[in-house]
Structure formats: structure tokens, C-alpha cells
Amino acid sequence: MKTKYRHLLGLGRSSVVAVRSRLAAAASVVALLVVALTGAATGAATAAPQVPTAPQASTASQLPQVSQAAPVSAADAVPGWVCPGTAIPDGWVISLRDANGCNGAGSWFMQPAQDGMWICATSPIPAGYVLTMHTPNGCNANIDTWFMQLPVDGQYVCAGSPIPTGYVLTGHMDQGCNGIGSWFEVVARAGEYICPGVPVPPGFRTDAYNAAMCSGLGGWYLLPA
């Protein structure tokens, strides 16, 4: 992914509470997705059904959110505490919260992104990273927190995690990522079966459908374009 992001922090506690309330529904949403897909996919090598919504959409509202606004230069950025409404530069994340900061409005700790760190639900997800673990009681404030890593070939990522360019999802575990649901992510190769709704990487195309693939959700055979 080459898109650059920035993010504006929420304006108070209400946004944090809203994120937590939506988390409670996330696991049931993923479960409904599994039931709907497995109910339509019986047998093997059958005619392919209509491709459903990409799997990451099922919990996107619970994930750190990104903005499509013009990027902010990080040239003068310094790690430290910032108040709600502060623009977060591209490539930076929010990793901690202080509920008493900014005269009671709450402050957030901003720092450069790095491989293997926990980020708050209010943080942007810098391009090229994936989310591999989740806890609802982190960020020094008992709010949703996600473990962010650089992608590797053959790892489980949380439902809603970005799919980096050149990677695909080939398996699913509905109770992974602390109940959110997780997807097995690999480097795209000819001969893989990719899960429903996964974007087809450049240089590839899909062919036969097999209902037994992607942990029973069904999958499309990947071939060179």
C-alpha cells in the first residue's frame, strides 16, 4: 500500500466509549459472516458464488481509523503528548493515553511507527503495516489496542487489518485475535486459493472456485495474469 495517511484524534472520551461499544458487536459480526458464507459453500469445485464483501470490512469500525486528507509533514514532529484535535503526521502513531492531560480533555502520546508495537484505537495505521493482536484493555486507558507489525509471509492478522500489496488471505480462524477473528496472510503465489472478497494482487487472476478452501469459507484459485 502506497497511500499515505494522517489522522485527527477524537475530541474527547465519547469517541473512546463509542469504539469500545462497537467492539462488543465485532465478534458476532464475524460469526455471522462465517455462517453466511459456509451456508452458501457446500461441496468442492462448484460454480463460484458472487464474491462477498472483503473480510476486513467486518470489523473496520473497531480498528484504528485513517484519514484520506492531505498528509502532514513529519519533518518537525517530536515524540510527545498531544491534545485532541492534533494532526498526526504520516508514519506516526498514537501509543498511550493520559486521561488527565490537556486540562482534563485527555492527551495522547505520539511517536514514529515501528515494527512490533501496540497502538491505540485512535491511532492511524501507517502504510505497510498489519495488525496481529488485540486487547480491549490497553493504551494505558483500558481502551482497544492493536499490535502492529510489518507483514511476513505466513502470519495471522486480525479481521480488519490492512492487506499489504502483494499479500493475500488464504485461511480464517473465527476466534483468533482475542475473539475478533483472524485471517492467514501469505505472499501471493500462483496455486494459492484466496478467501472470499480478498483483492487480487497485480499480476494475478482468479480461476476455479473451491468451497472447501479458506477454512471452509470457499476460495478462488490464483493464477498468473
C-alpha positions as CSV (number, residue, x, y, z in Angstrom):
1,M,0.0,0.0,0.0
2,K,1.5,3.3,-1.0
3,T,-1.3,5.6,0.2
4,K,-0.1,8.0,2.9
5,Y,-2.4,8.7,5.9
6,R,-2.9,11.2,8.7
7,H,-5.4,11.2,11.4
8,L,-7.2,13.7,13.7
9,L,-7.6,12.4,17.3
10,G,-11.1,12.2,18.8
11,L,-12.4,15.2,20.6
12,G,-12.9,13.5,24.0
13,R,-14.0,10.5,26.0
14,S,-17.2,10.0,24.0
15,S,-15.2,8.8,20.9
16,V,-13.3,6.2,23.1
17,V,-16.5,4.9,24.6
18,A,-18.0,4.6,21.1
19,V,-15.1,2.5,20.0
20,R,-15.5,0.2,23.0
21,S,-19.2,-0.2,22.5
22,R,-18.7,-1.2,18.8
23,L,-16.1,-3.8,19.8
24,A,-18.8,-5.9,21.6
25,A,-20.6,-6.4,18.4
26,A,-17.5,-7.3,16.3
27,A,-17.2,-11.0,17.2
28,S,-20.9,-11.5,16.4
29,V,-20.5,-9.8,13.1
30,V,-17.6,-12.0,12.2
31,A,-19.6,-15.1,13.3
32,L,-22.5,-14.0,11.1
33,L,-20.1,-13.7,8.1
34,V,-18.8,-17.2,8.7
35,V,-22.3,-18.6,8.9
36,A,-23.5,-16.8,5.8
37,L,-20.5,-17.9,3.8
38,T,-20.3,-21.5,4.9
39,G,-24.1,-21.9,4.4
40,A,-23.7,-21.0,0.7
41,A,-20.5,-23.0,0.2
42,T,-21.1,-26.7,0.2
43,G,-19.1,-29.3,-1.7
44,A,-16.0,-28.7,-3.7
45,A,-15.2,-27.3,-7.1
46,T,-18.7,-25.9,-7.5
47,A,-19.7,-22.9,-9.5
48,A,-18.3,-19.7,-7.8
49,P,-20.9,-17.6,-6.0
50,Q,-20.9,-13.9,-6.1
51,V,-17.8,-12.5,-4.3
52,P,-18.8,-11.1,-0.9
53,T,-17.5,-8.0,0.8
54,A,-13.8,-8.2,1.6
55,P,-13.2,-9.8,5.0
56,Q,-11.6,-6.8,6.6
57,A,-14.8,-4.8,6.3
58,S,-16.5,-6.9,9.0
59,T,-14.6,-5.1,11.9
60,A,-13.3,-2.0,10.2
61,S,-15.3,0.3,12.7
62,Q,-13.3,-1.2,15.6
63,L,-9.9,-0.6,14.1
64,P,-7.7,2.4,14.3
65,Q,-9.1,4.8,11.7
66,V,-7.3,6.5,8.9
67,S,-8.0,9.8,7.0
68,Q,-7.7,10.5,3.3
69,A,-6.8,14.1,3.9
70,A,-3.6,15.7,2.7
71,P,-0.6,14.3,4.6
72,V,1.2,16.3,7.3
73,S,4.9,16.7,7.1
74,A,6.8,14.8,9.9
75,A,9.9,16.9,9.4
76,D,9.3,19.0,12.6
77,A,7.4,16.3,14.6
78,V,8.8,15.4,18.0
79,P,7.6,12.4,20.1
80,G,5.5,13.5,23.0
81,W,2.0,14.2,24.3
82,V,-0.6,16.0,22.2
83,C,-4.1,17.2,22.8
84,P,-7.3,16.0,21.0
85,G,-7.6,17.5,17.5
86,T,-3.8,17.4,16.8
87,A,-2.9,16.3,13.3
88,I,-0.8,13.1,13.4
89,P,2.0,13.1,10.7
90,D,2.3,10.3,8.2
91,G,4.2,7.4,9.6
92,W,3.5,8.3,13.2
93,V,1.1,6.5,15.6
94,I,-0.6,7.0,19.0
95,S,0.5,4.5,21.6
96,L,-0.7,5.8,25.0
97,R,-3.4,7.9,26.6
98,D,-3.4,10.1,29.7
99,A,-7.0,10.8,30.8
100,N,-5.9,13.8,32.9
101,G,-3.8,15.5,30.2
102,C,-4.7,18.7,28.3
103,N,-6.6,20.2,31.2
104,G,-8.8,17.1,31.6
105,A,-9.6,16.7,27.9
106,G,-7.2,13.7,27.7
107,S,-3.8,13.6,25.9
108,W,-2.3,11.1,23.6
109,F,1.3,10.1,23.1
110,M,2.5,10.4,19.5
111,Q,5.6,8.6,18.2
112,P,7.1,7.2,15.0
113,A,5.8,3.9,13.9
114,Q,8.0,0.8,14.3
115,D,7.7,-2.9,13.8
116,G,6.2,-4.7,16.9
117,M,4.4,-2.1,18.9
118,W,0.9,-1.6,20.5
119,I,-1.2,1.3,19.1
120,C,-4.4,2.9,20.4
121,A,-7.7,2.5,18.6
122,T,-7.5,6.2,17.9
123,S,-4.2,5.8,16.0
124,P,-3.7,5.8,12.3
125,I,-2.3,2.7,10.7
126,P,0.8,3.7,8.7
127,A,1.0,2.2,5.2
128,G,2.8,-1.1,5.0
129,Y,1.8,-2.4,8.5
130,V,-0.6,-5.1,9.6
131,L,-2.4,-5.7,12.9
132,T,-1.8,-9.1,14.5
133,M,-3.1,-9.0,18.1
134,H,-5.8,-7.1,20.0
135,T,-6.7,-6.3,23.6
136,P,-9.7,-4.2,24.8
137,N,-7.9,-3.0,27.9
138,G,-4.7,-1.3,26.7
139,C,-3.3,2.1,25.8
140,N,-2.9,3.0,29.5
141,A,-6.6,3.7,29.5
142,N,-8.5,0.4,29.2
143,I,-9.4,1.0,25.5
144,D,-9.0,-1.0,22.4
145,T,-5.3,-1.5,21.5
146,W,-3.8,-3.3,18.5
147,F,-0.4,-4.9,18.0
148,M,1.2,-3.5,14.8
149,Q,3.9,-5.3,12.8
150,L,5.5,-5.3,9.4
151,P,4.0,-8.2,7.3
152,V,5.7,-11.5,6.9
153,D,4.9,-14.5,4.7
154,G,2.6,-16.8,6.7
155,Q,1.1,-15.0,9.7
156,Y,-2.4,-14.5,11.1
157,V,-3.7,-10.9,11.0
158,C,-6.7,-9.5,12.8
159,A,-10.0,-9.0,10.9
160,G,-9.9,-5.5,9.5
161,S,-6.1,-5.4,9.3
162,P,-4.8,-3.8,6.1
163,I,-3.7,-6.2,3.4
164,P,-0.4,-5.0,2.1
165,T,0.3,-5.0,-1.7
166,G,1.4,-8.5,-2.8
167,Y,-0.2,-10.4,0.0
168,V,-3.5,-12.4,0.1
169,L,-5.6,-14.2,2.7
170,T,-5.9,-17.9,2.5
171,G,-7.4,-19.1,5.8
172,H,-9.7,-18.0,8.6
173,M,-10.0,-18.5,12.3
174,D,-13.2,-17.0,13.8
175,Q,-11.9,-16.9,17.4
176,G,-8.5,-15.5,16.6
177,C,-7.2,-12.1,17.6
178,N,-8.8,-12.3,21.0
179,G,-12.2,-13.1,19.6
180,I,-12.3,-10.6,16.8
181,G,-11.4,-13.2,14.1
182,S,-8.2,-13.6,12.2
183,W,-7.1,-14.4,8.7
184,F,-4.0,-16.2,7.4
185,E,-1.9,-13.9,5.3
186,V,0.7,-15.1,2.8
187,V,2.7,-13.6,-0.1
188,A,0.6,-14.1,-3.3
189,R,1.7,-17.1,-5.4
190,A,0.2,-19.0,-8.3
191,G,-1.6,-22.0,-7.0
192,E,-3.0,-20.5,-3.8
193,Y,-6.7,-20.3,-3.1
194,I,-7.6,-16.9,-1.8
195,C,-10.5,-16.2,0.6
196,P,-13.8,-14.5,-0.5
197,G,-13.5,-10.8,-1.1
198,V,-9.7,-10.6,-1.0
199,P,-8.3,-8.2,-3.6
200,V,-6.5,-9.9,-6.4
201,P,-2.9,-8.6,-6.4
202,P,-1.5,-7.0,-9.6
203,G,-0.1,-9.7,-12.0
204,F,-2.6,-12.4,-10.9
205,R,-6.1,-13.5,-11.8
206,T,-8.5,-16.0,-10.3
207,D,-9.9,-19.1,-11.8
208,A,-11.7,-22.1,-10.3
209,Y,-13.7,-21.9,-7.1
210,N,-13.5,-24.5,-4.4
211,A,-15.9,-24.3,-1.5
212,A,-13.6,-26.3,0.8
213,M,-10.8,-23.7,0.8
214,C,-10.2,-20.8,3.2
215,S,-11.1,-22.9,6.2
216,G,-14.5,-23.8,4.6
217,L,-15.4,-20.3,3.5
218,G,-14.6,-21.0,-0.1
219,G,-11.6,-19.8,-2.2
220,W,-10.6,-18.9,-5.7
221,Y,-7.6,-20.4,-7.4
222,L,-4.8,-17.8,-8.1
223,L,-3.0,-17.9,-11.4
224,P,-0.6,-15.5,-13.2
225,A,-2.4,-12.8,-15.2
